[in-house]
Amino acid sequence: MHAIGPHSAQRPSGGTAQIERFTQAGDGDQFAAAVLEGLSQRIKSLPSRFFYDAIGSELFEQITRLPEYYLTRTEAQILASHASEMIDRLTGRGVLVEFGSGSSLKTELLLSKAPRGIAYVPVDVSTAALADAGRRLASRFPGLDVRPVLADFSDPIALPSDLEGRPKVGFFPGSTIGNLQPGRAVDLLSLFLRGLSAGSRLIIGIDLKKDPRTLVRAYNDAAGVTAAFNLNILARVNRELGAAIDLDTFQHEAIYNPREGRIEMHLVSRVSQDVPILGRRFHFRTGESIHTENSYKYSIAQFHDVARASGWIPSKVWTDPELQFSVHELVAVDGVPSAQGFEWS
C-alpha cells in the first residue's frame, strides 16, 4: 500500500465545509419519471445512475473489494505507482476537482503527493459520502481546503467562485466513463473541459479490452454482491415509489457484447408477470429483461479518439504490467469541437 503522510493547506476546513448544492432539486421526481419512461420502452431499461442510493453505494464499495473485480485494485496500484507524476504540475494554488468522488479513497493517493495550499473539490450526488470523505480527509490531511459540491457531474457544475481563476486538475477514476455510449462519453468529456477551462488537465481511469471471461467474472461474482447491487434498483422502486415488486422473480445477468465492446447488466424476469408502479402496470414476459447498465471497454487508441473528439489532447498513459487497466492524462485546449460525426469502431 502507498503510505499517506501529513498534509497542510492555507485554509483549514476541518472537514465541515458547507456543501454547495447546485443540481439536486427534484431527485424523487426524476427517479419516478425515469422508471416510468424506462419501463415503457420496447426494450425496458433503467438508468444506472440510480444504482447509488445509500444501500447501492455500500454494495458498490463491497464490489470493489471482491477478488473478481480487478478494476479498483488495479487502478489503485497504478495511482500509487505514478501519483507524483500525475500531480507534479499542480501548483500550491491549484485545485483538484473529482467528478463522482464517492468515498474519495483513491484521491488520497494523489493528495499524498500534492503541494501545500491546494483545494480539493469532491463532486458527488451523495451528501453522506461527501460528509464522510470530508471528515476522513480533514483528519488525514490536516488543513486541506476541502470544498464539497453536491451535484450530478453529468450537468454543468459551477465551482466555488473564489476557485475559478486557479489552475485545475480534474480526476475521474474508476472507468465510470465506460457507463456511457462513446458518443455520450464525448459529450461528458466536453462538459468537463468547459467546467475546468483551457490549460487544465484531466486524470481519468479507463478499463481496457481483454478476455471476455475475465470481464464477465468481474460483473458476476461468486458471492452474489453484484447481483444484490443490480437488484437493489428494483428494491429502490419498492422503497421510494411504493411498488411491491417480488425481487425473487428477477435474476441478475451480466454478458459481454463483443459487437459493442461492452459488458451489459440486465435484470431478467423469471416468470410472466405484471408489475404495478404508480398507477401503471408493466408486463414482463418470461425471460424479458430490464437493461440496467453498460460498461464499455476501450483500447488505448479508441479512447484517444474519444478524447480528441471532445476537445482534449491525449498526453500520458499509465498501465499495469498485464494491461488490464489504464490511467490517462488529458490536456485541455481552447475550443471544444462538436461531437457530431464521431464514430465508434
N, C-alpha and C positions, 0 to 999 in steps of 0.2 A: 504494500500500500504506500501511497505517496504521503509523506508527513505534512501536516498542516501546521504552520507556525503562526506566531502572533502578528497582528497587523494593526496599524492605526491610521486614522484619517483626520482631515481637518475639522469635520463637523460630526460629532457623535450623534447617533440616532438612538442608541440603547435598544434597538430592535422594536421601538414603539412608534416609528414614523407613521404619520397619518396616511392611510391608504387612500389614494386618489381614484375616484370612481368615474369612469368615462362611458362605459358601454353596456352596463349590466341591467338596465331597466327592462322589465317585462320578460324576464327569463322564463317564468312559468308559462306565459302565453306563447313564447317562442317554442318551447318544448311541445306543448299541446298542438300547435299548428304544424310542427314538423312531423309529429306522429300521425296526425290525420292525413296530411298530404302524402307522406311516405308510404303508408299502408293502403292508400287509394290507387297507387300506380299499378300498371300491369305487372311489373317486376317490383315487388314490395321491397322497401328499404327504410332504414333509419339512420340518421347522420351520426357518425362515430363520435362527434364532439360531445354528444350527450352521454357517453360512457362515464364521464368523470364527475359524478356526484361524489359525496363523501365515501360511500361504500365502494364505488367503482375505482376511485383514486387509491384506496387502500388495497384493493385487489390488484391493481396495476403495480403497486410497489412490491407486492408479493411476486408477481410475474417476473419482475426484473431480477429477482434472486434465484429463479429456477435454473437448474442445470441445462435445460434445453434452450433457454433464452439467452443466446450468446451476445445479443446486441449491446445490452447495458454494460456488462463487464468488459467486453472488447473495446467499446468506445472509451470507457473509463481508463483502461490501460493505455490507450493512445493519448488521451488527455494528460495522464500522469507523466508519460514519457516526453511530451512535447509542449507542456503548458508554457514554459518560459519563452519558447519561440512564438507561440500563438499570441502571447500577450506583450511581446517585447516592445512594440511601438505604441503602446498605450501610455501616455504621459501621466504625470501626477494630477493633472486637471481632467483626465479622461473619464468617460462614462462607459460602463459595461451594461448593456441592455440585453436581458434574457427574455426571449419570447416563449411563453408557456413554461414558466420556471418550475412549477411543482415544488418538490422538496428542496431544490437548489443544491443537491448533494454534489453533482458533477461540477457545479460552479465553484465549489471550494477549491478544486484543483487549479483553476485559473486565478482565483483570488489569492491563493497562497504565493503566487509569483507576481502579483500586480504591485505597482508602485504605490506608495502612500499618497493619499489625497484623492483617490478615485471615488466616484459614486457608482453604486450598483443599483440598477433599476430592474427588479423582477416584475414581469408582466404575467398575470395568471387570472383565471376566472374563479379561483377558489380563495375566499377570504381566509379560511383556516390554513391553507397551505402557505399563503403569504405571511400570515402572522407567525406560524410555527417556524418557517425558514428565517424570518427576520430575527426572532429571538435567538435561534441557534447561531446565526452568523454574527450577531452582535456579541455573543459570548466568545465565539471562536476568533473573531477578528475585531478586537476592541476598537471602537472609534470609527468603524467602517460606516460610511454615509449610505444607508440603505433607504431607497425611495420607492416603495412598492406601488404598483399601479394595478388596480383591479379592472381588467379589461379582457376582451376577446381579441387575440392578436390578428385574427382574420379581418378585423375592421381597422380603419385608420386610428392611430393612437397618438394623442397629444402628450408628449413627455413633459415633466415639470418645467415650467418656463425658464427657470434660472439655469437649467442644464442645456438649453438649446444651442448655445454657441460653443460648447465644449466638444472636443474630438470624441468619437464614439466607436465602440466595437459592439456589434450585435452577436448574440450567442443563441443558437438554435440547435441544441443537441438532440439525440435520440432517433434520428431519421424520421421525425414527425412529418417532414415534407412528403414522405412516401405515402401518407394517407390521402394525398391529393392526386387527381389525374394530372399528368405532366403539364397540360395547358394551364390548369389552375395553380400548379406549383409556380409557373412563370408569373402568374398574377400576384401570388403571395410574395414572392421574392421582390417583385417590382414595388409592392406596398412597403416592404421592409426598407428598400432603398430610399423611397420618398420620405419615410419616417426618420431614417438615420442621416440622410443628406450626403452629398458628394464629399469624397475624401474619407468616408468611413470604411470599415471592414466588417465582414460577417464571417464568423466561425460556425460552420454547420456540419452536422453529422449525417452521413449518407450510408445506408445499408447497400452492400454490393451484391450483384448477381452471383449465385453459387448453386451447388447441388440442390435441386428441389426437395429432396428428402430432408436435408438439414433445415430448410425453410419451413416445411410442414411441421416438423417436430417442434420448432420454436413457437408455433402458434397452436399446438395441440398437445400440451404437456401431459405426462402420465398422471400427475396429481390432480388434474382437472381444474386448476386455478383459472386458466384462460377460458374454459367453458363457463365457470361461475362468473367471470368478468363479462363475457358476452351475454349471458342470460340476465345479468343484472339490469340491462337496459329495459327488459320486459318487467322485471321487478320494480323498476322506477316508474314505468307506466302504471302499474298497480298502485304504488305508494302515492304518486302525485296526481294521477288523473282518475283515481277511483275505479280502475278496471279490476277484473278478477281473472286474469289470465292464469291458467294452470301451467306453471313452468315445466312440469314433468311431461307436458305434451310437446315440448320443443327440445331439440338437441343441437348442440354446438357442432359446427363443421368448419374446418379450415382446409382450403385447397389451393394449389398453385395453378394459376392460369398462365401457361407458357406464351400464348399469343400476346397477352397484355403485359407479361413480365411482372406479375403481381401475385401476392397472396390475397385471397379473398376469405373473409369470415362471414358465415351465414348462421341463421337460426332456422332449423328445418322442422316443420310441423310433422309430428309422428302420426297424426290422425287427421281425418277430415273434421273441421270444426268451424264454428262461428265465434268470433271474439267481439263482444260489445265494448266500445270505448266512447265515452262522452256522447251517448245517444246514437251512435252509429254502429253498424255491425260489419265486420270484415271477415270474409270467408277464406279459409285456408284449405286447399286440397292436401291430401296425404302426400308428403314429400315436397310440398311447396315451401320456399324459403323466404326469409327476410334477409336481405343483403345489408350487413351492418358495418363492414369496414373493408377497405383496400389498403394494401401496403406494397407500393411499387418498389422494385429493386432496380438499381442502376448499374451500368458500367461507368467508369470514371469519365469516359468520353461522352456518354449520354448526359451525365449530369452537367458537364461543362457546356453542352449545347443549351440546356435549360437555363443555366446561369447567364450565359451570354444573351439569350433571348429576353431576359428580364432586366438587362442593363448592367449587370455585374461583370467584372473581369476575373476569370479564374486565376488564382495565384498558386499557392502551395497546396499540396495534398499529403496527408499523413495516413498511413495504413498500418494494420497489424501484419506480422510476417505471413500469415495464412491468407491474406487478402479477403478477410471476412467482412470488414467494415472500413469506412474511410471518414476522415475529417478534413474538410476543405476550408481554405481561406479564400474569400471573395473580396475584391476591392471595388469600391463604388466609383463611378464616373459620372460626368454631367449628362443629364438626359436619360430618359427611360424609354427605349423603343417599344412599340406596340407588340403584344404577344400574338397578334394575328399572323397566321401563316406558319406558326410553329408546328412541326410535325414530330410525333413520337415514332422512333424506329428502333 
